[in-house]
Amino acid sequence: MPEPIENGVDEKAQKNVQIGDIDYCNSSGSSVNELVNGVCPRVSPSPPASRRRLRTMSGSKSEHHLYTTKTGRVLTRLREGKSCEVPVYDFTTHARDNNPKVMYGADVLIFEGILAFHRPEINAMMDMKVFVDTDGDVRLARRLNRDINERGRDTVGVLDQYFRFVKPAFEAYIAPGMKVADIIVPRGGDNDVAINLIAKQVMTQLVKRGYDQTAHSQCRHDLVNMSQLPDELPDSLTIIRETPQVRGLHTFIRNKYTKRDELIFYSERLTRILVEEAMNFMPYKDVEIELNNGQIVQGRRQCAQICGIAIMRAGETMENSLRAVVKDCAAAMMAIRILLDHDVPEENIYVLSLLMSEPGVHALAYAFPKVRLITTAVDPQISDNFYVLPGMGNFGDRYYGTYSSDTEGEEPVDC
């Protein structure tokens, strides 16, 4: 088996695959949205979440430096594949919204705005700079239609703002951006030839940097068809001790004839045991407490906050047990990746599951060697449909009653 990957990232792949950045500058009303929406479907990294659009942050002149500095920090974090909070500008109130939008890194990062070319340091970060140009009369007509119908403004106010501020600002600050553009696109979203050329260039650059759009499907295929597994399970895996109670609970849960109410009862009992086992790995500190008789004794007290995250849908079934104690392998990998994007240390992440497959355990341990895996049992295989074999059936369907077997409840279960 290959050596574990540090921080869940293959170093070789990290050197070859880089994020592609596209910078779009445009005049107001030039339909850059149509152009970007035309490029995105043609750029084929999947899933759809692998493309992100980031609008420039707008503000008053006195706050310009502050906002552009924050823009640079946001772009840097997204290029590094990390999460960040992006301010949202409300064009009705002409102020920033109180609720920022959380965004994550992606294979292709599209940065757009009328002043997108204004800062040289941001231009230097971009792989492709596109200026979207449209006839001035068309821009004015679109602006009138948008501001009157969508933003509740009157015609006189829109025209006054346009000729006093928008048009002079375009000529002084935006039009010169054509000098730094790699591509100038006339007619915006109506230019299908330009859209296809941009999309092809993006895919060409991604392939040159090592991007393989079939890698996700190949990874799933390799996981199902792992013929040679290591003889020993990884050290990061903890299986709770198989006491008679644990084995008895597994008997009820695995039995296809167990009724739904019994399944819920016994699975929650087993989940509570699992969560209690996980609590042994949480950080504690030494404390002194005073007993009723005045005697001072040494004790232990939890010294860190715990955040429980359920991987939907079957993972939600464990929430009640988690609250009581603390007051699909691909899904687990994505959840871990999101936590890492939020700067959670890998060694502080614990994955709890009622049942794991041996291939899934090795895949998780290989990708995230510092993550602790805790389960009640490990089954040897997974099916082509990614069900654990022999497993518990579709646990989420059985728990929530969204799937009922024709033979459910026919065989009596002795207590």
N, C-alpha and C positions, 0 to 999 in steps of 0.2 A: 504493500500500500504506500502511496506517495507520502512525503513528509507533510505534516499539517501546515495549513496556510496561516500566516500571521494576520490577525485582524480581519479574517474572512476575505482576503483579497489575494489572488494569485499574482505574485510579484512580476512574473513574466508577462502576464496579460496586462498588468497595470502599466507596464512600460510601453506596450504596443497600442493599447486602446486609449484614446483621448476623447474628451467631449468635444463635439463640433459646435462652434458658436457662430450665429448669424446675427448681424446688426442691421436693423431696418430703420432708416430715417425717412420721414415723409412730411409733407405739408398737411395742414389741417384740411380734412375733406378729400384726401387723395385715395381713399379706400384701401389703405394698407391692410386692414382686417381681411378683406376679400383675397388679397394676394397671399397673406400668411395662411389663411384657411385653405387656399388652393395648394400651397406647398406641402402642408402637414400630411394629408392623406397619401401623397406621393412618396414621402420619406418613410420607408417601411420598417424601421425598428419597431418591434412589438414587445410588450403590450403597448396600448395607446399612451400609457402613463410615461413612456420613454421620451416624450416630447413635451417641453415646457415653454410657455411664453411668459415673458416678464416685461411689464410696461415700465417706462421710466417714471420716476417719482417727481411729481410736479409740486411747485411751491413758490413762495414769493422770492423776490430777488435777494433779500437779506438772508434767506435760508438756503440759497443756491449751493454754496460750498458744502454745507452740512448734508444736504440731500445727495449731492453727487458723490460725497465720500461714502455715505451709506450705500449708494448704488454699487460702488466698487466692491464694498465688503460683501454685499448680497451676491453679486456675480462671482466673486472669488469662491464663496462657500458652495454655490451651485456647481461651479466648475470642478470642485473637489468632491462632488457627489454628496454633499451634506445638506441637511434641511436648514431653512431659514424662514424668518417672518418678513413678508413683503408688504409694505404699506399700500393701502388702497385709497385712491383719490376719488372723492365724490364730486362729480362735475355739476351737480345740482346746487350743493352748498359751497362749492369751490374750497373745500377743506379736506384734510385727510380723515378717513373713516377711523373710528376708534378700534375696530376689529381688523387687525392685519390678516393676511392670507398666508397660510403655511405652504411652502413649496419645497420640493425635493429635487435633487440633482437628476440629470437625465442624459441620454446619449446625444441629443441635439437640444441646444439652448437657443431660443429665439428672443432677442432683446429688441424691442421696438419703441419708438417715440419720436416726437418732432425734434427733440434736441439730443437724439441718440448719438450724433456725431460730434457733439460739442466738446467733449473732454478727450484729449489725445490719449490719456492713460487707459481709458475705456476702449477706444478704437484699437489700441495695441493688443487688447485681449481677444479681439474678434478674428475669426478665420475668414469670414466673408462679410462685406459691407454692401448693403443694397439700398439705393435711394429710389423711392417710389415717386414718380413725377406725374402730375395730371394737370390738364389745362385749368387756368385760373377761374374761368367762368364755371366750369364743372365743379370745382372745389367750393366756390361760393354757393352754388345751388344746393349742394349736398349739406353744407353747413347750415343754411337756412332751414332746410327740411328737418335736419336732426335737432337743432336747438329749439325750433318751434314745437315740433311734435313730441320730442322725447324729454326735453328739459324745461318746458313750460315758459319759454321766453317769447317776447314779441318781436315783430319784424324790424321795427325801428331800432330796438336795442341791439339786435344781432348785427344789423348793417353798421351801426355806429361803432360797435366794438371791432368789427372786421376792418373798416377803413382807418380807424385810429390806432389800433394795436396789432391785429393779426397780420394784415398785409405788410406793414412796415417791418414787423418782427421777422416775417418770412424772408423778406428781401435782405435783411441785415444779418440774420443769424442762421437761418435754415438753408436757404439756397446755396450759400458757400459750401455746404456739406457735400455737394456734388463732387468737389475736388478730391475728397478722400474716398469716395465710393468706388467699389470694384465693379459694380453693375448698376446701371441706371435703367429703371423699368418704366416706360411710358404706359399710360392707361391703367395702371394698377392691376386689380384683380381680373380685368377683362383680357389681359395679355397671357393667353394660354402657353404661347411659345416660351416666354420668359419663365413662367412657373415651372414648366417641364425641365428647362435648362438648369434652373436653380436646384430642383429636386435631384436631378441626375448628378450634379456636382457634389451635393451633400452626400449622397450614397457612395460616390467614388472616393471621397475623402475618408468616410467611415471605414470602407473596405481597406484602404491603404494603411489605416491605423490599427488594423487587426480586428475590426468588428465582424462578427459572424452571426447573421440573423437566424441561422439554423442551430445555434449553440443551445438555446433553451430546450428545443425538442430533442436534441441529441443527449442533453443532460438527463432528461426524463427517461429516455430509452435506456441509457446506461444504468440508471438507478434500478430499473425493473429487471434488467438482464445482467446484474452483477453475478458472475459465475464463481469468482474466487474472492471470498471474504477473508479477512484476517482471522486467525484462530482465536484471538482474544478480543473481547469487547473493549472499547476505549476506556481509559481511566476516568474520563469526565462523566461517565455514566454511573448512576446510582440506582440500583433496583432494591426496593424495600424488601425486608426479610419476609420470606414466604411462610408466614405462620398459618396454623389451621384456619384462623378467621379470614385471612387474606385469600387463601385458596378456596374457602367456602364462598366468599363474595364473588370471586372470579367464576365459580361454577354457575351461580345464578345469572351473572351478567352475560356470559358466553352462551348460555342455553337459549336456543332460538325459540323455545316454547314459553319462556318467562314472560308473564304479562307486563304491560307497560308500567302500572303502578308499582309493581315489585322491582322492575328494572330501575326506576327512578330512585326508589328507597335504597336499594343495595349499591347502586353506583355512587350515590351521594355519601354513603358510609365509607366506601372505598376511597373516594376523592378526599374525604376529610383525613383519612390515614395518610394519603399521599401528601397533602398540604402540611400536615404535622411533621412528616419526615423532612420536607423541604425547609421547615423552620429551623432545623438543626444546623443548616448552612448559613443562616443569617448572622450578621455581626452582633455580638453581645459585649457588654462591658461589666467589670466587677463593681459591685455596689455593696454598701453596708446598710443593713436594715435593723430596726429595733423591734424585738418581739414584745408581746403583751407583758411579759415579766421583766422587761427592761434590759434583757440580754441583747448584745450586739452580735449579729452573725453576718457572714459573707454571703452574697447572692449574685445573681446575674440578671441584667436587664438589657432588653433590646435597645440598640443605640443608633438605629437608622430607620428611616421611613421606607415602607415597602409599597411598590406600585404593582398591582395585578392587572395584566392585560389579557383578555380572552380572545383567542383566535376563533372568529365566527365560522360555522354556526355551532358545531359540537362543543367548542371550548367554552361557550357560555354556560354549559351545564355545570361547570366547576365553580362558578362564581359564588354560589351560596355557601359552599364549604370553605372557600377562601375567606369570605366575610366572617364565618363562624369562628375561624381560627385566628385571624388577624384583625378582625373587626374591619394531515397531509403534510409531509416533510417539506414541501415547497412553501406552504403557508408559514410554517415555522421559520424557514430561512428568511422569508420576506419580513416577518415580524421582527426578527433579530436585526436584520439590515436596517429597518426603520429606527429601532432603538439606538443602533450605532450612529445613524445619521443625526440623532438628537444628542450626540456626545455622551451616551451612557457607556461606561467602561464595559468591555466584553466580559470581564471576570465578575461583574455584578449582575449578569443575566442568568436566570434559571428557567429552564423549559420543563414544565410539568405535563405529563400525559398519562392517562390510565393505561395505555398500551402503545408500545412502539415496535417498529419492525427493525430487524437487524440491519438491512441495507440502509434504512433511514437514519439509524443511530450512527453508522459509520460515515454517512454523507454529512450529517450535521457536525460530527466531531472533526471531520476533515476540514470543513469550511470554517468552523468557529471552535478551535481547540480549547479556548478558555471558558466557553459557555458550559455550565453544569446541566446535565440531563438527568431528570429524576422520573422514574416510572414504576409501575407495579409489576410489569411483566414485559418481556421481549419475545415477539414471535419471529420465526425464521425468514418469512418471505413476504413479498407484496405482489399483488396481481397486476395484470396489464392496465386495469382501471384504478390502480393505486389504492386498493383495499389491502389491509393487513391480513395475512393468512397464517393460521386459521381464523384469527381475529374475533371480532364481536359483531360482525355484520355492519350495516350502516348505523353507527351508534346514534348519530344525530336524529335520523328518521325514527329509530326505535324509541328514543327518549321523548321526542316531541309528538310521537304518534302520527307523523306524516306518511308513514309507510306501515302497512299492516299485512302480515303474512296470513295466507289462507288457513294455515295450521296453527296460528298463534293461540296459545292457551289450551291446546288439545291435550298435551301431555301434562299430567299433574306434577308439581314440583314439591317434594317433601321438605319440610322444615326441620 
